[in-house]
Amino acid sequence: MRNGAAAAAGEENPSEYSPASQLKTNWRGGKRMDDYRKSVEDRIVESYRRDEEMMILVFAQWCVNNGLDPEALYLQAYPQQQGNEQLARALSLTVPVDESGFISDDTVLGVLSLYGNDDLAFVITEAIAARAQEEGGR
C-alpha cells in the first residue's frame, strides 16, 4: 500500500516489501546491484569449489576401492602438479574399501569429464583397461 504523499511522488512505502520493489531498488541503486552481483558470483564460485572437491574425493575413493594409487595416477595425468593440496585433503577423507560404497567406472569418468579433467579420465580409462586385461588373464 502507498500513502497519499508517497503515491503522488511515485515512491514505495519504506515499510512495505515486495519482490518488485526490491528489484526496482536494486536496479536504481547501482551499488546495491553490484553487491548483489558480487554475492551471486561468490556463491557460484563457492559451489563450484565444493563440487570440485567432491569430484576429487570420488576419484580418490574410486582409486582406493580399486587398489590403485590416486597420487600416482594423478601425477601420470598432471606431472607438473606434484603435491596437490586438494588431492591430499581428499585422500584424508577416503575410507577403507569395506566401508565405502560402490563407485562405478562410469561414475568416476563422468565426474571427471564434468570438470574437464580429460587427461585424468584418459589415465583412468587406461587403468580400467589394464584391470580388465588382468581379470581376463586369470
N, CA, C and O atoms as CSV, one atom per row, in Angstrom:
chain,resi,resn,atom,element,x,y,z
A,1,MET,N,N,0.840,-1.184,0.000
A,1,MET,CA,C,0.000,0.000,0.000
A,1,MET,C,C,0.877,1.236,0.000
A,1,MET,O,O,1.989,1.230,0.528
A,2,ARG,N,N,0.363,2.282,-0.595
A,2,ARG,CA,C,1.092,3.542,-0.626
A,2,ARG,C,C,0.299,4.577,0.152
A,2,ARG,O,O,-0.932,4.596,0.137
A,3,ASN,N,N,1.061,5.452,0.844
A,3,ASN,CA,C,0.329,6.550,1.460
A,3,ASN,C,C,0.157,7.631,0.400
A,3,ASN,O,O,0.819,7.571,-0.636
A,4,GLY,N,N,-0.679,8.581,0.614
A,4,GLY,CA,C,-1.027,9.588,-0.386
A,4,GLY,C,C,0.163,10.355,-0.925
A,4,GLY,O,O,0.303,10.471,-2.142
A,5,ALA,N,N,1.041,10.894,-0.054
A,5,ALA,CA,C,2.181,11.697,-0.498
A,5,ALA,C,C,3.189,10.839,-1.254
A,5,ALA,O,O,3.725,11.266,-2.277
A,6,ALA,N,N,3.450,9.631,-0.754
A,6,ALA,CA,C,4.408,8.747,-1.412
A,6,ALA,C,C,3.866,8.308,-2.768
A,6,ALA,O,O,4.611,8.207,-3.742
A,7,ALA,N,N,2.552,8.047,-2.821
A,7,ALA,CA,C,1.953,7.631,-4.076
A,7,ALA,C,C,2.048,8.739,-5.108
A,7,ALA,O,O,2.336,8.485,-6.278
A,8,ALA,N,N,1.810,9.948,-4.680
A,8,ALA,CA,C,1.887,11.081,-5.598
A,8,ALA,C,C,3.312,11.268,-6.103
A,8,ALA,O,O,3.517,11.641,-7.258
A,9,ALA,N,N,4.282,11.016,-5.256
A,9,ALA,CA,C,5.679,11.173,-5.648
A,9,ALA,C,C,6.195,9.933,-6.374
A,9,ALA,O,O,7.325,9.936,-6.861
A,10,GLY,N,N,5.391,8.877,-6.453
A,10,GLY,CA,C,5.803,7.652,-7.125
A,10,GLY,C,C,6.779,6.820,-6.313
A,10,GLY,O,O,7.517,6.013,-6.878
A,11,GLU,N,N,6.799,7.001,-4.989
A,11,GLU,CA,C,7.723,6.269,-4.124
A,11,GLU,C,C,7.008,5.131,-3.425
A,11,GLU,O,O,5.803,5.191,-3.178
A,12,GLU,N,N,7.763,4.098,-3.112
A,12,GLU,CA,C,7.228,2.968,-2.356
A,12,GLU,C,C,7.227,3.313,-0.879
A,12,GLU,O,O,8.034,4.121,-0.419
A,13,ASN,N,N,6.328,2.703,-0.149
A,13,ASN,CA,C,6.307,2.846,1.293
A,13,ASN,C,C,7.503,2.068,1.841
A,13,ASN,O,O,7.594,0.863,1.606
A,14,PRO,N,N,8.430,2.719,2.571
A,14,PRO,CA,C,9.633,2.018,3.033
A,14,PRO,C,C,9.354,0.833,3.937
A,14,PRO,O,O,10.185,-0.070,4.025
A,15,SER,N,N,8.216,0.804,4.611
A,15,SER,CA,C,7.923,-0.323,5.494
A,15,SER,C,C,7.333,-1.497,4.723
A,15,SER,O,O,7.142,-2.579,5.279
A,16,GLU,N,N,7.049,-1.285,3.455
A,16,GLU,CA,C,6.437,-2.318,2.637
A,16,GLU,C,C,7.510,-3.003,1.788
A,16,GLU,O,O,8.330,-2.334,1.159
A,17,TYR,N,N,7.501,-4.335,1.773
A,17,TYR,CA,C,8.475,-5.081,0.979
A,17,TYR,C,C,7.743,-5.937,-0.039
A,17,TYR,O,O,6.765,-6.614,0.279
A,18,SER,N,N,8.224,-5.895,-1.239
A,18,SER,CA,C,7.740,-6.813,-2.266
A,18,SER,C,C,8.910,-7.103,-3.195
A,18,SER,O,O,9.816,-6.278,-3.314
A,19,PRO,N,N,8.911,-8.245,-3.848
A,19,PRO,CA,C,9.998,-8.546,-4.776
A,19,PRO,C,C,10.151,-7.481,-5.858
A,19,PRO,O,O,11.266,-7.147,-6.258
A,20,ALA,N,N,9.024,-6.954,-6.327
A,20,ALA,CA,C,9.092,-5.918,-7.368
A,20,ALA,C,C,9.752,-4.653,-6.839
A,20,ALA,O,O,10.563,-4.041,-7.534
A,21,SER,N,N,9.411,-4.251,-5.604
A,21,SER,CA,C,10.025,-3.043,-5.048
A,21,SER,C,C,11.510,-3.277,-4.802
A,21,SER,O,O,12.320,-2.367,-4.977
A,22,GLN,N,N,11.869,-4.492,-4.399
A,22,GLN,CA,C,13.286,-4.807,-4.176
A,22,GLN,C,C,14.054,-4.745,-5.489
A,22,GLN,O,O,15.165,-4.217,-5.536
A,23,LEU,N,N,13.463,-5.283,-6.558
A,23,LEU,CA,C,14.103,-5.260,-7.860
A,23,LEU,C,C,14.311,-3.821,-8.323
A,23,LEU,O,O,15.376,-3.474,-8.834
A,24,LYS,N,N,13.276,-2.977,-8.139
A,24,LYS,CA,C,13.413,-1.561,-8.514
A,24,LYS,C,C,14.559,-0.928,-7.741
A,24,LYS,O,O,15.380,-0.211,-8.314
A,25,THR,N,N,14.616,-1.191,-6.448
A,25,THR,CA,C,15.671,-0.619,-5.616
A,25,THR,C,C,17.027,-1.076,-6.110
A,25,THR,O,O,17.951,-0.272,-6.232
A,26,ASN,N,N,17.151,-2.370,-6.397
A,26,ASN,CA,C,18.432,-2.897,-6.864
A,26,ASN,C,C,18.845,-2.291,-8.189
A,26,ASN,O,O,20.013,-1.955,-8.384
A,27,TRP,N,N,17.903,-2.149,-9.095
A,27,TRP,CA,C,18.255,-1.597,-10.400
A,27,TRP,C,C,18.540,-0.108,-10.314
A,27,TRP,O,O,19.379,0.403,-11.056
A,28,ARG,N,N,17.854,0.601,-9.417
A,28,ARG,CA,C,18.102,2.036,-9.261
A,28,ARG,C,C,19.427,2.284,-8.570
A,28,ARG,O,O,20.189,3.161,-8.979
A,29,GLY,N,N,19.705,1.531,-7.541
A,29,GLY,CA,C,20.913,1.750,-6.753
A,29,GLY,C,C,22.039,0.873,-7.290
A,29,GLY,O,O,22.102,-0.307,-6.947
A,30,GLY,N,N,22.914,1.402,-8.105
A,30,GLY,CA,C,23.996,0.641,-8.724
A,30,GLY,C,C,24.842,-0.096,-7.706
A,30,GLY,O,O,25.270,-1.223,-7.957
A,31,LYS,N,N,25.090,0.522,-6.563
A,31,LYS,CA,C,25.914,-0.094,-5.520
A,31,LYS,C,C,25.254,-1.363,-5.005
A,31,LYS,O,O,25.914,-2.389,-4.841
A,32,ARG,N,N,23.963,-1.297,-4.750
A,32,ARG,CA,C,23.253,-2.474,-4.239
A,32,ARG,C,C,23.257,-3.589,-5.274
A,32,ARG,O,O,23.394,-4.760,-4.919
A,33,MET,N,N,23.110,-3.242,-6.552
A,33,MET,CA,C,23.116,-4.255,-7.601
A,33,MET,C,C,24.506,-4.875,-7.721
A,33,MET,O,O,24.640,-6.084,-7.913
A,34,ASP,N,N,25.544,-4.036,-7.606
A,34,ASP,CA,C,26.915,-4.552,-7.647
A,34,ASP,C,C,27.165,-5.503,-6.479
A,34,ASP,O,O,27.800,-6.544,-6.645
A,35,ASP,N,N,26.662,-5.139,-5.293
A,35,ASP,CA,C,26.807,-6.009,-4.124
A,35,ASP,C,C,26.079,-7.332,-4.345
A,35,ASP,O,O,26.591,-8.398,-4.006
A,36,TYR,N,N,24.889,-7.251,-4.913
A,36,TYR,CA,C,24.101,-8.447,-5.188
A,36,TYR,C,C,24.831,-9.332,-6.202
A,36,TYR,O,O,24.947,-10.543,-6.009
A,37,ARG,N,N,25.317,-8.721,-7.274
A,37,ARG,CA,C,26.034,-9.463,-8.312
A,37,ARG,C,C,27.276,-10.133,-7.729
A,37,ARG,O,O,27.562,-11.290,-8.035
A,38,LYS,N,N,28.007,-9.412,-6.895
A,38,LYS,CA,C,29.211,-9.956,-6.250
A,38,LYS,C,C,28.833,-11.130,-5.357
A,38,LYS,O,O,29.526,-12.147,-5.335
A,39,SER,N,N,27.741,-10.992,-4.626
A,39,SER,CA,C,27.280,-12.056,-3.747
A,39,SER,C,C,26.925,-13.307,-4.546
A,39,SER,O,O,27.281,-14.416,-4.148
A,40,VAL,N,N,26.234,-13.140,-5.661
A,40,VAL,CA,C,25.871,-14.273,-6.514
A,40,VAL,C,C,27.130,-14.922,-7.079
A,40,VAL,O,O,27.247,-16.147,-7.087
A,41,GLU,N,N,28.062,-14.116,-7.547
A,41,GLU,CA,C,29.321,-14.643,-8.086
A,41,GLU,C,C,30.082,-15.426,-7.021
A,41,GLU,O,O,30.621,-16.496,-7.302
A,42,ASP,N,N,30.128,-14.894,-5.798
A,42,ASP,CA,C,30.811,-15.578,-4.701
A,42,ASP,C,C,30.162,-16.933,-4.409
A,42,ASP,O,O,30.856,-17.922,-4.172
A,43,ARG,N,N,28.827,-16.970,-4.428
A,43,ARG,CA,C,28.122,-18.228,-4.165
A,43,ARG,C,C,28.386,-19.244,-5.278
A,43,ARG,O,O,28.534,-20.436,-5.007
A,44,ILE,N,N,28.446,-18.780,-6.522
A,44,ILE,CA,C,28.719,-19.675,-7.650
A,44,ILE,C,C,30.124,-20.253,-7.533
A,44,ILE,O,O,30.323,-21.454,-7.714
A,45,VAL,N,N,31.095,-19.399,-7.232
A,45,VAL,CA,C,32.479,-19.847,-7.083
A,45,VAL,C,C,32.589,-20.849,-5.939
A,45,VAL,O,O,33.257,-21.873,-6.078
A,46,GLU,N,N,31.948,-20.569,-4.822
A,46,GLU,CA,C,31.993,-21.473,-3.669
A,46,GLU,C,C,31.330,-22.816,-3.999
A,46,GLU,O,O,31.833,-23.867,-3.602
A,47,SER,N,N,30.225,-22.785,-4.711
A,47,SER,CA,C,29.541,-24.006,-5.113
A,47,SER,C,C,30.432,-24.835,-6.045
A,47,SER,O,O,30.519,-26.055,-5.900
A,48,TYR,N,N,31.084,-24.180,-6.989
A,48,TYR,CA,C,31.988,-24.880,-7.908
A,48,TYR,C,C,33.146,-25.503,-7.133
A,48,TYR,O,O,33.535,-26.639,-7.403
A,49,ARG,N,N,33.694,-24.766,-6.176
A,49,ARG,CA,C,34.811,-25.268,-5.384
A,49,ARG,C,C,34.406,-26.518,-4.598
A,49,ARG,O,O,35.148,-27.499,-4.554
A,50,ARG,N,N,33.225,-26.475,-3.981
A,50,ARG,CA,C,32.733,-27.644,-3.230
A,50,ARG,C,C,32.514,-28.833,-4.157
A,50,ARG,O,O,32.865,-29.963,-3.819
A,51,ASP,N,N,31.934,-28.576,-5.328
A,51,ASP,CA,C,31.691,-29.654,-6.285
A,51,ASP,C,C,33.004,-30.234,-6.803
A,51,ASP,O,O,33.118,-31.442,-7.008
A,52,GLU,N,N,33.990,-29.368,-7.012
A,52,GLU,CA,C,35.298,-29.832,-7.461
A,52,GLU,C,C,35.946,-30.708,-6.386
A,52,GLU,O,O,36.562,-31.725,-6.704
A,53,GLU,N,N,35.812,-30.322,-5.131
A,53,GLU,CA,C,36.337,-31.133,-4.030
A,53,GLU,C,C,35.652,-32.502,-3.993
A,53,GLU,O,O,36.297,-33.517,-3.728
A,54,MET,N,N,34.354,-32.523,-4.257
A,54,MET,CA,C,33.618,-33.787,-4.284
A,54,MET,C,C,34.113,-34.648,-5.440
A,54,MET,O,O,34.246,-35.862,-5.285
A,55,MET,N,N,34.387,-34.048,-6.593
A,55,MET,CA,C,34.907,-34.783,-7.735
A,55,MET,C,C,36.249,-35.426,-7.387
A,55,MET,O,O,36.491,-36.581,-7.736
A,56,ILE,N,N,37.111,-34.696,-6.711
A,56,ILE,CA,C,38.417,-35.218,-6.316
A,56,ILE,C,C,38.245,-36.362,-5.318
A,56,ILE,O,O,38.960,-37.362,-5.385
A,57,LEU,N,N,37.303,-36.213,-4.401
A,57,LEU,CA,C,37.042,-37.274,-3.426
A,57,LEU,C,C,36.507,-38.530,-4.121
A,57,LEU,O,O,36.905,-39.642,-3.773
A,58,VAL,N,N,35.619,-38.367,-5.091
A,58,VAL,CA,C,35.102,-39.521,-5.843
A,58,VAL,C,C,36.259,-40.235,-6.538
A,58,VAL,O,O,36.354,-41.461,-6.496
A,59,PHE,N,N,37.139,-39.462,-7.177
A,59,PHE,CA,C,38.309,-40.037,-7.841
A,59,PHE,C,C,39.182,-40.800,-6.840
A,59,PHE,O,O,39.555,-41.948,-7.079
A,60,ALA,N,N,39.499,-40.153,-5.725
A,60,ALA,CA,C,40.383,-40.771,-4.730
A,60,ALA,C,C,39.756,-42.045,-4.156
A,60,ALA,O,O,40.445,-43.055,-4.010
A,61,GLN,N,N,38.463,-42.012,-3.829
A,61,GLN,CA,C,37.805,-43.193,-3.262
A,61,GLN,C,C,37.710,-44.300,-4.296
A,61,GLN,O,O,37.875,-45.472,-3.960
A,62,TRP,N,N,37.446,-43.950,-5.555
A,62,TRP,CA,C,37.417,-44.958,-6.614
A,62,TRP,C,C,38.772,-45.666,-6.701
A,62,TRP,O,O,38.832,-46.887,-6.841
A,63,CYS,N,N,39.853,-44.891,-6.616
A,63,CYS,CA,C,41.205,-45.473,-6.647
A,63,CYS,C,C,41.407,-46.435,-5.482
A,63,CYS,O,O,41.886,-47.554,-5.666
A,64,VAL,N,N,41.040,-45.992,-4.285
A,64,VAL,CA,C,41.174,-46.849,-3.097
A,64,VAL,C,C,40.370,-48.125,-3.299
A,64,VAL,O,O,40.862,-49.219,-3.022
A,65,ASN,N,N,39.145,-47.995,-3.775
A,65,ASN,CA,C,38.264,-49.151,-3.974
A,65,ASN,C,C,38.843,-50.144,-4.989
A,65,ASN,O,O,38.568,-51.342,-4.925
A,66,ASN,N,N,39.641,-49.634,-5.917
A,66,ASN,CA,C,40.191,-50.478,-6.978
A,66,ASN,C,C,41.665,-50.810,-6.768
A,66,ASN,O,O,42.328,-51.312,-7.675
A,67,GLY,N,N,42.175,-50.530,-5.573
A,67,GLY,CA,C,43.550,-50.872,-5.250
A,67,GLY,C,C,44.585,-50.084,-6.043
A,67,GLY,O,O,45.680,-50.582,-6.304
A,68,LEU,N,N,44.246,-48.863,-6.426
A,68,LEU,CA,C,45.147,-48.013,-7.208
A,68,LEU,C,C,45.632,-46.841,-6.362
A,68,LEU,O,O,44.971,-46.433,-5.407
A,69,ASP,N,N,46.781,-46.314,-6.720
A,69,ASP,CA,C,47.359,-45.178,-6.003
A,69,ASP,C,C,46.879,-43.872,-6.639
A,69,ASP,O,O,47.300,-43.538,-7.747
A,70,PRO,N,N,46.005,-43.132,-5.955
A,70,PRO,CA,C,45.464,-41.896,-6.535
A,70,PRO,C,C,46.542,-40.875,-6.891
A,70,PRO,O,O,46.459,-40.215,-7.927
A,71,GLU,N,N,47.550,-40.748,-6.033
A,71,GLU,CA,C,48.610,-39.771,-6.303
A,71,GLU,C,C,49.399,-40.150,-7.550
A,71,GLU,O,O,49.729,-39.285,-8.362
A,72,ALA,N,N,49.703,-41.430,-7.707
A,72,ALA,CA,C,50.458,-41.868,-8.883
A,72,ALA,C,C,49.663,-41.641,-10.167
A,72,ALA,O,O,50.214,-41.184,-11.168
A,73,LEU,N,N,48.368,-41.961,-10.137
A,73,LEU,CA,C,47.532,-41.746,-11.325
A,73,LEU,C,C,47.399,-40.254,-11.630
A,73,LEU,O,O,47.456,-39.843,-12.789
A,74,TYR,N,N,47.224,-39.460,-10.594
A,74,TYR,CA,C,47.096,-38.012,-10.777
A,74,TYR,C,C,48.376,-37.442,-11.388
A,74,TYR,O,O,48.317,-36.620,-12.303
A,75,LEU,N,N,49.522,-37.873,-10.887
A,75,LEU,CA,C,50.802,-37.394,-11.421
A,75,LEU,C,C,51.045,-37.871,-12.848
A,75,LEU,O,O,51.705,-37.192,-13.635
A,76,GLN,N,N,50.516,-39.023,-13.168
A,76,GLN,CA,C,50.621,-39.512,-14.537
A,76,GLN,C,C,49.874,-38.560,-15.482
A,76,GLN,O,O,50.341,-38.280,-16.585
A,77,ALA,N,N,48.728,-38.075,-15.045
A,77,ALA,CA,C,47.924,-37.162,-15.860
A,77,ALA,C,C,48.460,-35.736,-15.810
A,77,ALA,O,O,48.459,-35.032,-16.821
A,78,TYR,N,N,48.916,-35.310,-14.634
A,78,TYR,CA,C,49.352,-33.922,-14.424
A,78,TYR,C,C,50.709,-33.909,-13.722
A,78,TYR,O,O,50.780,-33.598,-12.533
A,79,PRO,N,N,51.789,-34.242,-14.437
A,79,PRO,CA,C,53.109,-34.351,-13.798
A,79,PRO,C,C,53.602,-33.043,-13.170
A,79,PRO,O,O,54.424,-33.071,-12.254
A,80,GLN,N,N,53.120,-31.931,-13.639
A,80,GLN,CA,C,53.556,-30.634,-13.115
A,80,GLN,C,C,52.860,-30.266,-11.801
A,80,GLN,O,O,53.191,-29.244,-11.199
A,81,GLN,N,N,51.910,-31.076,-11.352
A,81,GLN,CA,C,51.137,-30.740,-10.149
A,81,GLN,C,C,51.441,-31.678,-8.984
A,81,GLN,O,O,50.529,-32.173,-8.322
A,82,GLN,N,N,52.693,-31.914,-8.745
A,82,GLN,CA,C,53.088,-32.773,-7.631
A,82,GLN,C,C,52.712,-32.099,-6.312
A,82,GLN,O,O,52.848,-30.884,-6.169
A,83,GLY,N,N,52.244,-32.885,-5.359
A,83,GLY,CA,C,51.890,-32.343,-4.045
A,83,GLY,C,C,50.608,-31.531,-4.057
A,83,GLY,O,O,50.513,-30.521,-3.360
A,84,ASN,N,N,49.621,-31.951,-4.835
A,84,ASN,CA,C,48.344,-31.243,-4.930
A,84,ASN,C,C,47.620,-31.276,-3.582
A,84,ASN,O,O,47.315,-32.349,-3.060
A,85,GLU,N,N,47.348,-30.092,-3.023
A,85,GLU,CA,C,46.719,-29.987,-1.695
A,85,GLU,C,C,45.294,-30.541,-1.681
A,85,GLU,O,O,44.888,-31.199,-0.723
A,86,GLN,N,N,44.542,-30.271,-2.743
A,86,GLN,CA,C,43.161,-30.758,-2.783
A,86,GLN,C,C,43.123,-32.282,-2.791
A,86,GLN,O,O,42.269,-32.889,-2.145
A,87,LEU,N,N,44.043,-32.896,-3.517
A,87,LEU,CA,C,44.098,-34.356,-3.541
A,87,LEU,C,C,44.501,-34.886,-2.167
A,87,LEU,O,O,43.950,-35.882,-1.698
A,88,ALA,N,N,45.442,-34.236,-1.535
A,88,ALA,CA,C,45.866,-34.660,-0.188
A,88,ALA,C,C,44.696,-34.587,0.791
A,88,ALA,O,O,44.519,-35.490,1.608
A,89,ARG,N,N,43.890,-33.510,0.716
A,89,ARG,CA,C,42.710,-33.386,1.584
A,89,ARG,C,C,41.710,-34.510,1.292
A,89,ARG,O,O,41.150,-35.112,2.209
A,90,ALA,N,N,41.497,-34.779,0.009
A,90,ALA,CA,C,40.550,-35.828,-0.370
A,90,ALA,C,C,41.034,-37.184,0.127
A,90,ALA,O,O,40.235,-37.990,0.605
A,91,LEU,N,N,42.330,-37.441,0.020
A,91,LEU,CA,C,42.873,-38.719,0.490
A,91,LEU,C,C,42.657,-38.907,1.985
A,91,LEU,O,O,42.450,-40.025,2.456
A,92,SER,N,N,42.706,-37.810,2.722
A,92,SER,CA,C,42.484,-37.913,4.166
A,92,SER,C,C,41.027,-38.245,4.497
A,92,SER,O,O,40.718,-38.664,5.613
A,93,LEU,N,N,40.138,-38.055,3.526
A,93,LEU,CA,C,38.713,-38.330,3.741
A,93,LEU,C,C,38.271,-39.682,3.201
A,93,LEU,O,O,37.136,-40.097,3.434
A,94,THR,N,N,39.151,-40.375,2.482
A,94,THR,CA,C,38.760,-41.679,1.950
A,94,THR,C,C,38.628,-42.694,3.089
A,94,THR,O,O,39.192,-42.531,4.171
A,95,VAL,N,N,37.872,-43.730,2.803
A,95,VAL,CA,C,37.654,-44.798,3.796
A,95,VAL,C,C,38.133,-46.115,3.202
A,95,VAL,O,O,38.292,-46.225,1.986
A,96,PRO,N,N,38.365,-47.121,4.052
A,96,PRO,CA,C,38.752,-48.433,3.531
A,96,PRO,C,C,37.670,-48.992,2.602
A,96,PRO,O,O,36.493,-48.647,2.713
A,97,VAL,N,N,38.093,-49.852,1.699
A,97,VAL,CA,C,37.188,-50.430,0.697
A,97,VAL,C,C,35.935,-51.024,1.335
A,97,VAL,O,O,34.831,-50.820,0.830
A,98,ASP,N,N,36.092,-51.752,2.432
A,98,ASP,CA,C,34.945,-52.419,3.055
A,98,ASP,C,C,33.957,-51.437,3.693
A,98,ASP,O,O,32.834,-51.823,4.017
A,99,GLU,N,N,34.354,-50.188,3.877
A,99,GLU,CA,C,33.455,-49.169,4.442
A,99,GLU,C,C,32.874,-48.259,3.370
A,99,GLU,O,O,31.988,-47.450,3.647
A,100,SER,N,N,33.367,-48.389,2.161
A,100,SER,CA,C,32.969,-47.499,1.075
A,100,SER,C,C,31.799,-48.072,0.288
A,100,SER,O,O,31.609,-49.284,0.195
A,101,GLY,N,N,31.038,-47.165,-0.266
A,101,GLY,CA,C,30.014,-47.582,-1.221
A,101,GLY,C,C,30.673,-47.826,-2.575
A,101,GLY,O,O,31.786,-47.365,-2.825
A,102,PHE,N,N,29.986,-48.544,-3.433
A,102,PHE,CA,C,30.498,-48.845,-4.763
A,102,PHE,C,C,30.506,-47.578,-5.605
A,102,PHE,O,O,29.542,-46.813,-5.596
A,103,ILE,N,N,31.591,-47.360,-6.330
A,103,ILE,CA,C,31.696,-46.260,-7.289
A,103,ILE,C,C,32.034,-46.906,-8.624
A,103,ILE,O,O,33.102,-47.498,-8.783
A,104,SER,N,N,31.127,-46.791,-9.576
A,104,SER,CA,C,31.345,-47.436,-10.869
A,104,SER,C,C,32.398,-46.683,-11.682
A,104,SER,O,O,32.690,-45.513,-11.433
A,105,ASP,N,N,32.951,-47.388,-12.651
A,105,ASP,CA,C,33.913,-46.767,-13.561
A,105,ASP,C,C,33.258,-45.604,-14.302
A,105,ASP,O,O,33.860,-44.544,-14.472
A,106,ASP,N,N,32.025,-45.817,-14.736
A,106,ASP,CA,C,31.302,-44.760,-15.460
A,106,ASP,C,C,31.095,-43.524,-14.597
A,106,ASP,O,O,31.162,-42.398,-15.090
A,107,THR,N,N,30.844,-43.734,-13.314
A,107,THR,CA,C,30.639,-42.594,-12.410
A,107,THR,C,C,31.898,-41.747,-12.312
A,107,THR,O,O,31.839,-40.527,-12.463
A,108,VAL,N,N,33.033,-42.383,-12.062
A,108,VAL,CA,C,34.266,-41.611,-11.915
A,108,VAL,C,C,34.620,-40.916,-13.227
A,108,VAL,O,O,35.052,-39.763,-13.217
A,109,LEU,N,N,34.442,-41.599,-14.348
A,109,LEU,CA,C,34.744,-40.976,-15.647
A,109,LEU,C,C,33.788,-39.822,-15.939
A,109,LEU,O,O,34.197,-38.791,-16.474
A,110,GLY,N,N,32.524,-39.995,-15.589
A,110,GLY,CA,C,31.542,-38.927,-15.804
A,110,GLY,C,C,31.839,-37.693,-14.978
A,110,GLY,O,O,31.753,-36.569,-15.470
A,111,VAL,N,N,32.189,-37.907,-13.720
A,111,VAL,CA,C,32.501,-36.785,-12.831
A,111,VAL,C,C,33.756,-36.058,-13.322
A,111,VAL,O,O,33.801,-34.828,-13.322
A,112,LEU,N,N,34.754,-36.803,-13.733
A,112,LEU,CA,C,35.981,-36.177,-14.241
A,112,LEU,C,C,35.702,-35.379,-15.503
A,112,LEU,O,O,36.237,-34.283,-15.675
A,113,SER,N,N,34.874,-35.911,-16.384
A,113,SER,CA,C,34.590,-35.194,-17.628
A,113,SER,C,C,33.771,-33.932,-17.375
A,113,SER,O,O,33.907,-32.949,-18.104
A,114,LEU,N,N,32.926,-33.952,-16.355
A,114,LEU,CA,C,32.154,-32.757,-16.000
A,114,LEU,C,C,33.057,-31.559,-15.707
A,114,LEU,O,O,32.701,-30.416,-15.993
A,115,TYR,N,N,34.214,-31.831,-15.143
A,115,TYR,CA,C,35.137,-30.770,-14.760
A,115,TYR,C,C,36.312,-30.630,-15.722
A,115,TYR,O,O,37.300,-29.968,-15.407
A,116,GLY,N,N,36.205,-31.248,-16.888
A,116,GLY,CA,C,37.221,-31.079,-17.910
A,116,GLY,C,C,38.553,-31.736,-17.591
A,116,GLY,O,O,39.589,-31.328,-18.115
A,117,ASN,N,N,38.533,-32.743,-16.741
A,117,ASN,CA,C,39.761,-33.464,-16.398
A,117,ASN,C,C,39.985,-34.604,-17.385
A,117,ASN,O,O,40.038,-35.775,-17.007
A,118,ASP,N,N,40.114,-34.240,-18.647
A,118,ASP,CA,C,40.242,-35.235,-19.702
A,118,ASP,C,C,41.528,-36.046,-19.589
A,118,ASP,O,O,41.533,-37.244,-19.868
A,119,ASP,N,N,42.615,-35.399,-19.181
A,119,ASP,CA,C,43.888,-36.121,-19.033
A,119,ASP,C,C,43.779,-37.193,-17.951
A,119,ASP,O,O,44.258,-38.313,-18.125
A,120,LEU,N,N,43.150,-36.841,-16.846
A,120,LEU,CA,C,42.977,-37.811,-15.767
A,120,LEU,C,C,41.991,-38.901,-16.180
A,120,LEU,O,O,42.186,-40.072,-15.854
A,121,ALA,N,N,40.943,-38.524,-16.890
A,121,ALA,CA,C,39.980,-39.513,-17.376
A,121,ALA,C,C,40.671,-40.507,-18.323
A,121,ALA,O,O,40.354,-41.696,-18.313
A,122,PHE,N,N,41.606,-40.021,-19.131
A,122,PHE,CA,C,42.358,-40.900,-20.028
A,122,PHE,C,C,43.190,-41.891,-19.227
A,122,PHE,O,O,43.214,-43.082,-19.540
A,123,VAL,N,N,43.874,-41.403,-18.190
A,123,VAL,CA,C,44.687,-42.281,-17.338
A,123,VAL,C,C,43.798,-43.316,-16.653
A,123,VAL,O,O,44.179,-44.481,-16.540
A,124,ILE,N,N,42.628,-42.903,-16.199
A,124,ILE,CA,C,41.679,-43.825,-15.549
A,124,ILE,C,C,41.202,-44.873,-16.549
A,124,ILE,O,O,41.095,-46.053,-16.215
A,125,THR,N,N,40.920,-44.446,-17.762
A,125,THR,CA,C,40.485,-45.380,-18.804
A,125,THR,C,C,41.559,-46.437,-19.058
A,125,THR,O,O,41.245,-47.613,-19.239
A,126,GLU,N,N,42.820,-46.018,-19.070
A,126,GLU,CA,C,43.916,-46.972,-19.229
A,126,GLU,C,C,43.980,-47.941,-18.045
A,126,GLU,O,O,44.221,-49.134,-18.233
A,127,ALA,N,N,43.767,-47.438,-16.839
A,127,ALA,CA,C,43.778,-48.301,-15.647
A,127,ALA,C,C,42.627,-49.302,-15.695
A,127,ALA,O,O,42.788,-50.459,-15.307
A,128,ILE,N,N,41.469,-48.854,-16.173
A,128,ILE,CA,C,40.315,-49.753,-16.303
A,128,ILE,C,C,40.618,-50.844,-17.327
A,128,ILE,O,O,40.304,-52.014,-17.106
A,129,ALA,N,N,41.222,-50.464,-18.436
A,129,ALA,CA,C,41.581,-51.441,-19.479
A,129,ALA,C,C,42.605,-52.442,-18.949
A,129,ALA,O,O,42.507,-53.640,-19.216
A,130,ALA,N,N,43.591,-51.943,-18.196
A,130,ALA,CA,C,44.611,-52.842,-17.624
A,130,ALA,C,C,43.967,-53.812,-16.636
A,130,ALA,O,O,44.323,-54.990,-16.601
A,131,ARG,N,N,43.031,-53.325,-15.843
A,131,ARG,CA,C,42.327,-54.180,-14.884
A,131,ARG,C,C,41.530,-55.255,-15.614
A,131,ARG,O,O,41.548,-56.423,-15.225
A,132,ALA,N,N,40.830,-54.852,-16.675
A,132,ALA,CA,C,40.025,-55.803,-17.447
A,132,ALA,C,C,40.919,-56.866,-18.084
A,132,ALA,O,O,40.568,-58.045,-18.121
A,133,GLN,N,N,42.069,-56.437,-18.579
A,133,GLN,CA,C,43.011,-57.383,-19.195
A,133,GLN,C,C,43.550,-58.348,-18.140
A,133,GLN,O,O,43.675,-59.546,-18.394
A,134,GLU,N,N,43.863,-57.825,-16.970
A,134,GLU,CA,C,44.371,-58.654,-15.870
A,134,GLU,C,C,43.312,-59.666,-15.430
A,134,GLU,O,O,43.613,-60.839,-15.208
A,135,GLU,N,N,42.069,-59.193,-15.307
A,135,GLU,CA,C,40.978,-60.080,-14.882
A,135,GLU,C,C,40.683,-61.139,-15.945
A,135,GLU,O,O,40.309,-62.267,-15.623
A,136,GLY,N,N,40.854,-60.764,-17.206
A,136,GLY,CA,C,40.614,-61.713,-18.298
A,136,GLY,C,C,41.702,-62.762,-18.388
A,136,GLY,O,O,41.468,-63.863,-18.886
A,137,GLY,N,N,42.905,-62.425,-17.903
A,137,GLY,CA,C,44.020,-63.347,-17.967
A,137,GLY,C,C,44.083,-64.318,-16.811
A,137,GLY,O,O,44.944,-65.197,-16.793
A,138,ARG,N,N,43.204,-64.183,-15.856
A,138,ARG,CA,C,43.223,-65.063,-14.683
A,138,ARG,C,C,42.613,-66.390,-14.961
A,138,ARG,O,O,42.555,-67.241,-14.074
